[in-house]
């Protein structure tokens, strides 16, 4: 019997997500934001969430709705500043001490997630040594260079935006839409993808960018 990973709605796809979940959210440079799933997560009322997302303030992402609704207690990201002169809701909450922030260099951010998916608990990197981003972290010298210890990132949920899927959960992406999706999907226990369309025939293996073995549920949203 074929495994059909489609669900009828975003709300159904997220029905068993618990309070306190660590949530990966894809998106970079205006591409790949799973906004239908983000809004469904907000409407579910799940609270004390940790968001693991490249940018906490991107104007095309609805992550700000989760933050403004008071559902987020921590953000792990590589870009925390807003794009305008006014402070974003996230920045206001952070300055008021009402939300936690872990900011990582973008390459380190990506590698922490990849390591989590690969079962690597921690790694050393020269990136960030001697800066505020390395404050309080272990530094070790190898040969003639210092390296900072960074820990892997894993989570309970990954929200992914893709272009197409098949019934088995294999995904294809449109250009930069793929961004952090592959790494995030490997590092999460539950992976939900919103897609433009679902193909009834299996996607040819040479087109598959994220294998269905990593994807648990699919929601067709169009667009």
C-alpha positions in Angstrom: 0.0 0.0 0.0 1.4 3.4 -1.0 2.3 5.9 1.7 0.3 9.1 1.0 1.7 11.9 3.2 -0.8 14.6 2.2 -3.0 16.1 5.0 -6.1 18.2 4.4 -5.0 21.4 6.2 -2.1 23.1 7.9 -4.0 23.0 11.2 -4.3 19.2 10.9 -0.6 18.9 10.1 0.3 20.7 13.3 -2.3 19.3 15.6 0.1 17.3 17.7 2.8 20.0 18.2 3.4 20.6 21.9 4.1 23.8 23.8 7.8 24.4 24.2 8.7 23.0 20.8 11.9 23.9 19.1 10.8 24.9 15.6 13.0 25.2 12.5 11.6 27.6 9.9 13.0 27.8 6.4 13.5 31.0 4.5 16.3 33.2 3.2 16.5 36.4 1.2 12.8 36.5 0.4 12.5 32.8 -0.7 11.2 29.7 1.0 9.0 31.1 3.9 6.4 28.6 4.9 3.9 31.3 5.8 0.8 29.2 5.7 2.2 26.8 8.3 3.6 29.7 10.4 0.1 31.2 10.6 -1.4 27.9 11.4 1.1 27.5 14.2 0.2 30.9 15.5 -3.5 30.1 15.4 -2.9 26.8 17.3 -1.8 28.9 20.3 1.3 26.8 21.1 3.5 28.8 23.4 7.0 28.9 24.8 8.4 28.1 21.3 12.0 28.3 20.3 12.3 29.5 16.7 15.4 28.5 14.7 15.3 30.7 11.7 17.9 32.5 9.6 16.3 36.0 10.2 14.1 36.9 13.1 12.8 40.0 11.4 12.5 39.5 7.6 9.6 41.4 6.2 8.4 38.6 4.0 8.2 36.0 6.8 5.3 35.7 9.2 7.5 34.7 12.1 6.8 38.2 13.5 3.2 37.1 14.0 4.4 34.3 16.4 6.6 36.8 18.2 4.0 39.5 18.5 1.5 37.0 19.8 3.8 36.2 22.7 4.2 32.6 21.7 8.0 32.7 21.4 10.4 32.7 24.3 13.7 32.3 22.4 15.1 32.9 18.9 18.2 31.2 17.4 19.2 33.1 14.2 22.0 34.6 12.2 20.2 38.0 11.6 18.4 39.8 14.4 18.3 43.4 13.2 15.3 44.8 11.4 15.5 46.4 7.9 14.0 49.8 8.8 14.8 52.6 11.2 12.2 51.6 13.7 12.8 48.6 16.0 11.0 45.5 15.0 8.6 43.8 17.5 11.3 41.2 18.1 14.0 43.8 18.9 11.6 45.6 21.2 10.9 42.4 23.2 14.6 41.5 23.3 15.7 44.9 24.6 13.0 44.6 27.2 14.3 41.3 28.3 11.1 39.4 27.3 12.6 37.2 24.7 16.0 35.3 24.5 18.3 35.5 21.6 21.2 33.3 20.4 22.9 34.9 17.4 25.3 32.8 15.3 27.4 33.6 12.2 25.4 32.3 9.2 27.8 29.6 8.3 28.0 28.4 11.9 24.2 28.5 12.1 23.9 26.2 9.0 26.6 23.9 10.3 25.0 23.6 13.8 21.8 22.4 12.1 23.7 20.1 9.7 25.6 18.6 12.7 22.3 18.0 14.5 20.9 16.1 11.6 24.2 14.0 11.3 24.3 13.1 14.9 27.4 15.2 15.6 27.0 16.7 19.1 29.4 19.6 18.7 32.3 20.9 16.6 35.1 23.5 16.7 35.2 26.4 14.3 37.5 29.4 14.0 34.6 31.6 13.1 33.7 34.1 15.8 36.8 33.7 17.9 37.6 36.9 19.8 34.1 38.4 19.2 31.0 38.9 21.3 29.5 35.8 19.6 32.1 33.6 21.3 31.6 35.1 24.8 31.3 32.3 27.4 32.0 29.5 24.9 34.9 27.0 25.2 37.9 28.0 23.0 40.6 25.5 22.2 43.9 25.8 20.3 44.7 23.5 17.4 48.1 23.9 15.9 48.6 27.7 15.8 44.9 28.7 15.7 42.1 29.2 18.2 38.7 27.5 17.7 35.4 28.0 19.5 33.2 25.1 20.4 29.7 25.2 18.9 26.9 22.7 19.8 24.6 21.0 17.3 21.0 22.2 17.0 18.0 19.8 16.8 14.3 20.4 17.1 10.9 18.8 17.4 9.4 20.5 14.3 10.6 21.8 10.9 8.3 24.0 8.7 9.5 23.8 5.1 8.3 25.6 2.0 8.9 23.7 -1.3 7.6 23.9 -4.8 6.3 20.4 -5.6 6.0 17.1 -3.8 4.8 13.6 -4.6 2.6 11.4 -2.5 5.7 9.9 -0.8 7.0 13.2 0.4 9.8 13.7 -2.0 10.3 17.5 -2.6 11.6 19.8 -5.2 12.4 23.5 -4.7 12.4 26.5 -6.9 15.8 28.2 -7.0 16.8 29.7 -3.6 13.7 28.3 -2.0 15.7 25.3 -0.9 18.0 27.4 1.4 18.2 25.7 4.8 15.4 23.1 4.1 17.6 20.0 3.7 19.6 20.5 6.8 16.6 21.5 8.9 14.6 18.5 7.8 17.3 16.1 8.9 17.6 17.7 12.3 13.9 17.7 13.2 11.7 14.9 14.6 8.6 16.1 12.6 8.9 17.7 9.2 5.9 19.4 7.6 6.1 20.9 4.1 3.8 23.3 2.4 4.0 23.0 -1.4 2.6 24.7 -4.5 1.4 21.3 -6.0 1.6 17.6 -5.5 2.4 15.3 -8.4 0.5 12.1 -8.6 3.4 10.2 -10.1 6.7 9.7 -8.1 9.2 12.5 -8.8 12.1 11.2 -10.8 15.1 10.6 -8.5 17.3 13.1 -10.4 14.8 15.9 -9.5 14.4 15.1 -5.8 16.1 17.6 -3.6 14.8 16.4 -0.3 14.0 12.7 -0.1 10.6 11.8 1.4 12.2 9.8 4.1 12.7 13.1 5.9 9.2 14.5 5.3 6.3 13.4 7.4 3.4 15.6 6.2 2.5 17.6 3.1 0.0 20.5 2.8 -0.9 21.8 -0.6 -1.2 25.6 -0.5 -0.8 26.7 -4.1 0.9 30.1 -4.9 
